[in-house]
Amino acid sequence: MSSPSGPGESSLDRPHSARIWNYWLGGRDYYPADKEAGDAMARIIPGVVDSARADRAFLGRCVRHLVVERGVRQFLDIGAGLPTAGNTHEIAQRLAPESRVVYMDNDPLVLAHAQSLLIGTPQGAARYVEADLRHPDGVLERAAETLDLTRPVALMLLGVLNHITDDAEAGRLVRHLVEAVPRGSYLAIAHPTDEVRGDVVHEAMWRYMKRGGTPTVARDRTRLARFFEGLELLEPGVVPCAHWRPDPSAPSASPEFATVCAVARKPARTRR
């Protein structure tokens, strides 16, 4: 996923998280620096590619659940990264053609490829706009051009909060977004973790940043759970991405994991 960094940090001779992610998922929109960094991280953390694909599969299951079981018809996908197969709008509009999806990123490479994401259904909408998670008012302003923010929205923060390395700042940004959407909205987060082989994870991230990559951080489930305070966590709570409502026909998840996730609902009434 793309980071909330400035455009000047996306030079082609330095690795970029969105392009590494695209490489791991089997895409074609990456450069030698991204492949080199991605391969280096995979050598240090052998299961990281499988974990990235589990994260992507979580996106599909999450969107399907929110559309089919929760009746959600609006999605705000922040830090969406480069387009690959199974994008949010494709899944949502296949199930409910009237769904409206706004993707946001601030990376020029991502925006250059955004046109491929704009083939939505006539009944719904699919837009890719430029905005930065670090400026949530701007995010909400751009989202309101397409979404009705008086109706429930699913906030998707998959693989982007890890680039907000300060916990307090990350929490403030999440709260700002959640407070701006109506009750009955949802928050979905996927995030790298250091719970398994933490020393190896930290070394891989250090090497990535040493190559010029955007600053990033791993958080364990306890730290991730704090972003959902005041919200109603959906079962099974904060878990490895492969364990969130897995498809019965899917192979058993590996005990090794590098990303965790959760989905929560903004309650209909304020808790006492």
NUMIDO-981643 format. One line per 5 residues: number of its first residue (from 1); their letters; for each residue x, y, z of N, C-alpha, C. Coordinates in steps of 0.02 Angstrom, whole numbers, plus 50000, padded with zeros to 5 digits. Atoms other than C-alpha are relative to their C-alpha. Layout:
NUMIDO-981643
NUM = a = X:Y:Z:X:Y:Z:X:Y:Z ~ ...
This chain:
NUMIDO-981643
1 = mssps = 50041:49941:50000:50000:50000:50000:50044:50062:50000 ~ 49960:49940:50004:50055:50177:49972:50004:50035:50067 ~ 49989:49965:49937:50123:50285:50111:49974:50071:49996 ~ 50023:49931:49999:50062:50456:50166:50058:50048:49997 ~ 49942:49956:50007:50224:50536:50111:49990:50047:49942
6 = gpges = 50006:49951:50053:50253:50680:49993:50022:49971:49934 ~ 49983:50025:50066:50271:50658:49804:50075:49995:49989 ~ 49928:50002:50011:50457:50694:49814:50032:49937:50026 ~ 49971:50060:49971:50482:50530:49906:49986:49938:49957 ~ 50017:50057:50042:50431:50420:49758:50048:49991:49943
11 = sldrp = 49952:50006:50054:50589:50428:49652:50010:49927:49983 ~ 49998:50068:50025:50616:50274:49546:50061:49961:50023 ~ 49939:50035:49979:50789:50235:49615:49998:49981:50074 ~ 50009:50020:49930:50722:50210:49791:49938:49957:50006 ~ 50059:50043:49995:50602:50074:49846:49941:50038:50029
16 = hsari = 50062:49969:49976:50422:50123:49877:49951:49945:50020 ~ 50042:50053:49972:50297:50024:49981:49946:49978:49952 ~ 50053:50018:50046:50158:50031:49851:50025:49956:49943 ~ 49973:50039:50055:50270:49964:49714:50026:49933:50023 ~ 49980:50065:49972:50346:49828:49825:49939:49956:50008
21 = wnywl = 50062:50037:49991:50169:49776:49869:49974:49973:49934 ~ 50022:50021:50066:50123:49771:49685:50042:49941:49975 ~ 49955:50054:50020:50275:49661:49651:49982:49936:50037 ~ 50017:50059:49961:50231:49541:49792:49934:49969:49978 ~ 50066:50026:50019:50052:49526:49729:49998:49977:49927
26 = ggrdy = 49998:50024:50069:50109:49481:49553:49983:50053:49948 ~ 50014:49946:50048:50080:49651:49473:50061:50016:49957 ~ 49946:49981:50047:50188:49738:49343:50025:50071:50010 ~ 49984:49929:49992:50200:49916:49407:50051:50010:50056 ~ 49946:49991:49952:50366:49914:49498:50065:50010:49961
31 = ypadk = 49936:49986:50031:50548:49957:49464:50054:49958:50034 ~ 49947:50043:49972:50715:49870:49496:50013:50012:50075 ~ 49988:49986:49929:50738:49959:49664:49946:49967:50044 ~ 50055:50030:49962:50568:49892:49721:50008:49924:50002 ~ 49990:50072:50002:50604:49714:49664:50058:49980:50045
36 = eagda = 49942:50015:49958:50774:49718:49748:49982:50003:50074 ~ 50019:49993:49929:50702:49781:49912:49950:49947:50020 ~ 50049:50052:49985:50555:49661:49903:50031:49932:50008 ~ 49966:50065:49995:50668:49512:49872:50043:49997:50064 ~ 49958:49998:49939:50783:49567:50014:49957:49988:50062
41 = marii = 50045:50010:49943:50637:49577:50135:49975:49929:50003 ~ 50024:50069:50002:50574:49408:50077:50053:49950:50024 ~ 49946:50044:49976:50744:49330:50113:50005:50003:50076 ~ 49996:49992:49928:50742:49400:50289:49937:49971:50033 ~ 50064:50024:49973:50557:49360:50319:49969:49954:49946
46 = pgvvd = 50021:50044:50054:50520:49205:50211:49925:50001:49986 ~ 50072:50003:50012:50331:49216:50235:49968:50067:49983 ~ 50030:49934:50008:50310:49401:50197:49957:50005:49938 ~ 50040:49997:50062:50245:49374:50019:49933:49967:50011 ~ 50063:50033:49983:50115:49250:50079:49957:50043:50045
51 = sarad = 50037:49957:49955:50068:49372:50215:49969:50059:49963 ~ 50027:49946:50041:50046:49512:50088:49939:49976:49962 ~ 50057:50027:50037:49931:49401:49987:49942:49984:50046 ~ 50054:50010:49951:49835:49356:50144:49966:50066:50017 ~ 50027:49933:49989:49813:49542:50175:49952:50018:49944
56 = raflg = 50043:49984:50057:49742:49562:50000:49936:49958:50001 ~ 50059:50042:49995:49626:49415:50025:49953:50024:50055 ~ 50042:49970:49947:49566:49496:50187:49959:50057:49972 ~ 50038:49945:50031:49516:49649:50085:49938:49973:49967 ~ 50058:50028:50035:49403:49541:49978:49947:49974:50048
61 = rcvrh = 50049:50027:49953:49322:49452:50125:49967:50056:50040 ~ 50026:49944:49962:49301:49615:50220:49946:50037:49959 ~ 50048:49964:50042:49215:49704:50075:49937:49958:49990 ~ 50059:50043:50010:49102:49554:50041:49957:49999:50062 ~ 50039:50001:49938:49051:49545:50224:49962:50065:50011
66 = lvver = 50032:49936:49988:49015:49730:50236:49942:50013:49951 ~ 50053:49990:50050:48912:49731:50076:49942:49953:50013 ~ 50052:50051:49996:48816:49569:50099:49967:49997:50069 ~ 50027:50010:49932:48797:49555:50288:49983:50065:50036 ~ 50009:49937:49963:48803:49738:50341:49966:50054:49959
71 = gvrqf = 50036:49952:50042:48723:49828:50194:50038:50063:49983 ~ 49959:49941:50016:48868:49949:50167:50001:50011:49924 ~ 50000:49983:50071:48863:50039:50000:50050:50056:49984 ~ 49951:49948:50011:49001:50169:50023:50066:49981:50033 ~ 49933:50019:49977:49188:50140:50042:50048:50057:49986
76 = ldiga = 49946:49951:50007:49331:50261:50072:50065:49963:50013 ~ 49939:50041:49997:49494:50168:50035:50060:50047:49998 ~ 49946:49951:49993:49639:50275:50098:50067:49966:49996 ~ 49935:50032:50011:49816:50238:50042:49992:49936:49962 ~ 50020:50062:50035:49745:50114:49918:50057:49967:49962
81 = glpta = 49944:50030:50037:49909:50089:49825:49984:49988:49927 ~ 50008:50012:50071:49929:50028:49647:49945:49949:49986 ~ 50053:50046:50016:49784:49940:49563:50026:49930:49983 ~ 49987:50070:50018:49790:49750:49556:49932:49967:49993 ~ 50064:50035:50005:49656:49617:49539:49964:50002:50067
86 = gnthe = 50040:50002:49940:49513:49617:49662:49999:50064:50039 ~ 50003:49936:49966:49502:49802:49700:49933:50009:50035 ~ 50059:49990:49959:49374:49868:49823:49937:50010:49959 ~ 50060:49986:50038:49253:49936:49694:49977:49940:49958 ~ 50018:50058:50040:49260:49778:49589:49960:49950:50042
91 = iaqrl = 50035:50047:49956:49208:49670:49736:49933:50027:50021 ~ 50062:49971:49976:49078:49790:49804:49947:50005:49945 ~ 50050:49989:50054:48995:49829:49637:49978:49934:49967 ~ 50022:50065:50024:48991:49646:49587:49941:49975:50042 ~ 50053:50021:49954:48881:49617:49739:49943:50050:50004
96 = apesr = 50050:49946:49997:48790:49785:49741:50021:50054:49952 ~ 49977:49954:50053:48808:49883:49579:49995:50074:50018 ~ 50008:49930:49981:48752:50044:49664:50054:50025:50049 ~ 49948:49980:49952:48904:50046:49780:50043:50057:49973 ~ 49958:49942:50017:49009:50203:49782:50066:49994:50037
101 = vvymd = 49933:50012:49972:49197:50191:49810:50045:50058:49982 ~ 49949:49949:50012:49327:50327:49830:50067:49972:50025 ~ 49932:50018:49983:49511:50280:49826:50040:50064:50010 ~ 49957:49942:49988:49639:50401:49896:50072:49979:50006 ~ 49929:50009:49993:49825:50411:49879:50033:50066:49983
106 = ndplv = 49965:49938:50017:49955:50547:49864:50063:49987:49960 ~ 49941:50018:50038:50083:50455:49760:49987:50011:49926 ~ 50013:49986:50071:50101:50517:49580:49999:49937:49956 ~ 50001:50061:50040:50139:50342:49514:49932:49966:50006 ~ 50066:50029:49989:49978:50277:49592:49948:50038:49960
111 = lahaq = 50050:49960:50035:49877:50421:49522:50005:49992:49925 ~ 49991:50009:50072:49952:50393:49349:49966:49937:49975 ~ 50032:50063:50019:49879:50217:49349:49927:49997:50021 ~ 50066:50001:49970:49714:50268:49427:49944:49989:49949 ~ 50053:50005:50050:49617:50271:49264:49973:49929:49995
116 = sllig = 50023:50069:50004:49609:50081:49266:49951:49982:50055 ~ 50047:50013:49946:49512:50091:49428:49932:50033:49990 ~ 50060:49960:50007:49379:50206:49361:49946:49968:49957 ~ 50051:50035:50040:49283:50076:49263:49952:49967:50049 ~ 50050:50025:49953:49138:50057:49382:49934:49989:49966
121 = tpqga = 50067:50011:50028:48955:50019:49359:49964:50067:49989 ~ 50038:49939:50011:48835:50150:49290:49959:50020:50061 ~ 50042:49986:49941:48730:50134:49449:50040:50029:50058 ~ 49960:49979:49944:48875:50169:49566:50053:50051:49980 ~ 49945:49954:50015:49038:50266:49567:50065:49970:50023
126 = aryve = 49933:50020:49981:49224:50232:49574:50047:50056:49980 ~ 49956:49943:50013:49344:50378:49590:50066:49990:50036 ~ 49935:50000:49968:49529:50393:49628:50022:50073:50005 ~ 49983:49929:49991:49579:50561:49702:50063:50006:50042 ~ 49938:49987:49963:49735:50639:49776:49983:50030:50068
131 = adlrh = 50007:49975:49932:49736:50665:49964:50050:49964:50044 ~ 49949:50026:49955:49850:50631:50112:49969:49985:50068 ~ 50026:50021:49935:49803:50536:50270:50020:50048:50055 ~ 49977:49954:49947:49904:50661:50372:49959:50064:50002 ~ 50043:49941:50002:49777:50794:50323:49928:49976:49993
136 = pdgvl = 50065:50033:50004:49610:50712:50366:49944:50046:49977 ~ 50052:49956:50024:49505:50867:50332:49999:50001:49924 ~ 49997:50004:50072:49566:50864:50153:49974:49935:49973 ~ 50027:50065:50019:49528:50679:50143:49924:50001:49999 ~ 50073:49999:49994:49350:50708:50201:49969:50046:49948
141 = eraae = 50026:49953:50050:49326:50856:50085:49997:49968:49931 ~ 50000:50033:50066:49377:50756:49932:49951:49942:49998 ~ 50046:50057:49998:49276:50605:49988:49928:50024:49991 ~ 50068:49974:50003:49119:50713:50004:49979:50019:49930 ~ 50018:49985:50070:49128:50751:49818:49964:49941:49968
146 = tldlt = 50029:50060:50029:49073:50572:49784:49955:49962:50049 ~ 50037:50038:49949:49010:50497:49948:49954:50047:50039 ~ 50045:49964:49955:48865:50551:50057:50022:49984:50071 ~ 49972:50012:49934:48949:50571:50225:49949:50006:50056 ~ 50053:50005:49949:48782:50579:50314:49974:49929:50004
151 = rpval = 50020:50070:50000:48760:50394:50274:50062:49958:50016 ~ 49943:50041:49979:48869:50249:50336:50052:49990:49945 ~ 49942:50007:50044:49041:50232:50258:50047:49949:50031 ~ 49947:50044:49976:49172:50096:50272:50067:50034:49988 ~ 49933:49970:50005:49342:50175:50309:50050:49943:49996
156 = mllgv = 49952:50054:50011:49477:50061:50239:50071:50029:50007 ~ 49931:49978:49988:49653:50088:50308:50044:49937:50000 ~ 49964:50063:50007:49747:49937:50243:50072:50013:49979 ~ 49930:49993:50016:49935:49943:50251:50022:50073:49993 ~ 49980:49930:50005:49945:50132:50274:50016:50030:50068
161 = lnhit = 49986:49971:49934:49941:50169:50462:50070:49986:50024 ~ 49932:50017:49980:50110:50085:50479:50050:50054:49979 ~ 49956:49945:50021:50184:50237:50390:49991:50062:50043 ~ 50006:49949:49949:50120:50348:50531:50032:49970:50062 ~ 49961:50040:49952:50255:50291:50651:49986:50019:50072
166 = ddaea = 50016:49980:49932:50199:50390:50804:49929:49977:50018 ~ 50065:50028:49981:50057:50301:50895:49949:50055:50014 ~ 50047:49947:49982:49980:50462:50960:49973:50034:49937 ~ 50022:49968:50062:49975:50542:50787:49954:49953:49961 ~ 50042:50048:50036:49906:50384:50708:49931:49996:50032
171 = grlvr = 50064:50003:49965:49771:50374:50841:49958:50062:49988 ~ 50036:49938:50012:49725:50557:50816:49969:50001:49931 ~ 50026:50000:50069:49705:50534:50628:49941:49952:49994 ~ 50055:50048:50003:49596:50379:50650:49938:50029:50033 ~ 50057:49971:49965:49486:50466:50778:49967:50056:49960
176 = hlvea = 50027:49945:50040:49466:50618:50666:49954:49973:49945 ~ 50040:50029:50054:49403:50511:50523:49937:49966:50027 ~ 50057:50036:49972:49290:50403:50632:49947:50050:50026 ~ 50048:49951:49974:49212:50555:50716:49962:50036:49945 ~ 50031:49963:50055:49172:50631:50546:49947:49960:49962
181 = vprgs = 50049:50041:50036:49068:50484:50482:49944:49981:50048 ~ 50058:50013:49957:48895:50437:50547:50004:49933:50036 ~ 50006:50064:49965:48852:50300:50669:49975:49947:49952 ~ 50015:50053:50047:48836:50134:50584:50053:49993:49946 ~ 49943:50007:50046:48997:50164:50486:50049:49948:50027
186 = ylaia = 49952:50052:49981:49142:50041:50491:50072:50023:49989 ~ 49929:49988:50006:49330:50048:50513:50035:49934:49991 ~ 49961:50060:50012:49444:49915:50438:50074:50020:49996 ~ 49927:49986:49999:49632:49913:50472:50037:49934:49990 ~ 49951:50054:50005:49769:49794:50415:50068:50031:50010
191 = hptde = 49938:49968:49976:49943:49821:50485:50054:49948:50010 ~ 49945:50047:49985:50114:49737:50491:50011:49994:50075 ~ 49990:50012:49929:50154:49660:50658:50069:49971:50013 ~ 49935:50028:49979:50310:49610:50754:49990:49945:50052 ~ 50014:50051:49949:50227:49474:50858:50035:49934:49986
196 = vrgdv = 49964:50060:50019:50311:49334:50762:50067:50020:49971 ~ 49932:49985:50023:50500:49344:50740:50010:50076:49995 ~ 49997:49927:49999:50497:49527:50791:50068:50028:49983 ~ 49934:49975:50016:50685:49547:50781:50013:49999:49925 ~ 49992:50007:50072:50681:49488:50601:49959:50053:49963
201 = vheam = 50043:49949:50030:50536:49603:50557:50032:50069:50006 ~ 49968:49935:49990:50626:49753:50631:50061:50007:49956 ~ 49941:49997:50043:50785:49710:50537:49980:50013:49928 ~ 50022:49991:50069:50690:49697:50372:49976:50072:49989 ~ 50024:49931:50007:50605:49865:50402:50059:50049:50001
206 = wrymk = 49941:49957:49997:50772:49944:50450:50037:49999:49933 ~ 49965:50005:50065:50852:49879:50289:49961:50036:49945 ~ 50042:49966:50049:50704:49943:50187:50008:50076:50005 ~ 49993:49928:49991:50718:50117:50262:50070:50023:49983 ~ 49931:49983:50016:50907:50115:50243:50009:50008:49924
211 = rggtp = 49997:49994:50073:50879:50091:50055:49964:50062:49975 ~ 50037:49940:50021:50777:50251:50054:49925:49993:50003 ~ 50071:50011:49996:50607:50177:50087:49966:50044:50052 ~ 50039:49959:49954:50470:50273:50177:50002:49971:50070 ~ 50001:50026:49932:50478:50259:50367:49938:49958:50013
216 = tvard = 50055:50046:49986:50370:50117:50431:50011:49968:50068 ~ 49996:50028:49933:50331:50031:50595:49954:49938:50003 ~ 50043:50057:49985:50261:49864:50653:49967:50011:50068 ~ 50036:49995:49936:50130:49858:50791:49969:49933:50017 ~ 50031:50062:49981:50067:49711:50891:49925:50010:50008
221 = rtrla = 50074:49996:49996:49883:49672:50919:49975:50045:50055 ~ 50020:49955:49946:49875:49767:51082:50001:50072:49977 ~ 49995:49932:50025:49934:49926:51000:49948:50013:49945 ~ 50049:49991:50054:49821:49899:50849:49930:50007:50029 ~ 50067:49998:49970:49669:49871:50961:49983:50070:50025
226 = rffeg = 50014:49932:49974:49688:50048:51031:49967:50044:49947 ~ 50031:49959:50053:49637:50120:50862:49925:49988:49996 ~ 50071:50017:50003:49467:50038:50886:49962:50017:50065 ~ 50033:49983:49937:49428:50108:51059:49936:50040:49987 ~ 50064:49968:50009:49246:50160:51071:49959:49971:49944
231 = lelle = 50036:50032:50055:49197:50051:50923:49983:49928:50018 ~ 50021:50069:49988:49114:49880:50916:50039:49954:49953 ~ 49961:50046:50041:49241:49752:50855:49957:49943:49975 ~ 50034:50058:50028:49170:49622:50738:50041:49938:50016 ~ 49964:50063:49992:49214:49441:50770:50039:49985:49936
236 = pgvvp = 49968:50027:49939:49346:49372:50774:50047:50048:50035 ~ 49957:49952:49966:49426:49533:50835:50063:50016:49962 ~ 49936:49983:50031:49607:49580:50803:50039:49935:49991 ~ 49971:50065:50015:49686:49430:50717:50046:50006:49940 ~ 49963:50002:50063:49812:49383:50582:49951:50003:49941
241 = cahwr = 50046:49989:50056:49737:49431:50413:49970:49935:49973 ~ 50025:50064:50027:49722:49249:50357:49947:49969:50045 ~ 50047:50029:49952:49616:49212:50512:49935:50040:50006 ~ 50061:49960:49995:49484:49347:50486:49947:49971:49954 ~ 50055:50030:50037:49327:49254:50433:50024:49963:49937
246 = pdpsa = 49971:50033:50059:49425:49135:50318:49947:49961:49962 ~ 50045:50040:50041:49337:49052:50174:50009:49926:50019 ~ 49995:50070:49979:49296:48871:50223:50042:49958:49952 ~ 49964:50040:50050:49373:48807:50062:50074:50018:49995 ~ 49931:49977:50005:49537:48902:50087:50046:49953:50039
251 = psasp = 49952:50041:49962:49694:48808:50142:50009:50028:50070 ~ 49988:49978:49932:49733:48815:50327:50055:50053:50003 ~ 49952:49945:49995:49827:48974:50375:50064:49976:50034 ~ 49936:50015:49968:50011:48960:50417:50004:50033:50068 ~ 49992:49968:49935:50056:48994:50599:50045:50062:49996
256 = efatv = 49958:49941:50010:50185:49119:50533:49957:50056:49970 ~ 50038:49946:50029:50108:49289:50499:50037:50066:50011 ~ 49966:49936:49995:50168:49466:50469:49951:50058:50002 ~ 50050:49946:49998:50004:49565:50462:49941:49978:50042 ~ 50060:50012:49960:49856:49580:50579:49947:50051:49978
261 = cavar = 50054:49957:50025:49686:49659:50550:49941:49997:50048 ~ 50063:50000:49963:49517:49701:50624:49951:50045:49963 ~ 50054:49958:50027:49350:49776:50574:49954:50017:50059 ~ 50043:49980:49945:49238:49875:50691:49946:50047:49974 ~ 50057:49958:50017:49073:49968:50686:49995:50058:50049
266 = kpart = 50014:49943:49957:49039:50142:50751:49930:49990:50029 ~ 50064:50020:49971:48899:50106:50875:49944:50049:49986 ~ 50059:49959:50015:48723:50169:50847:49989:50052:50054 ~ 50009:49954:49945:48723:50251:51018:50063:50005:50040 ~ 49940:49990:49959:48855:50324:51130:49998:49954:50061
271 = rr = 49997:50044:49942:48912:50201:51261:50004:50041:50064 ~ 49998:49966:49935:48884:50250:51442:50058:49972:50041
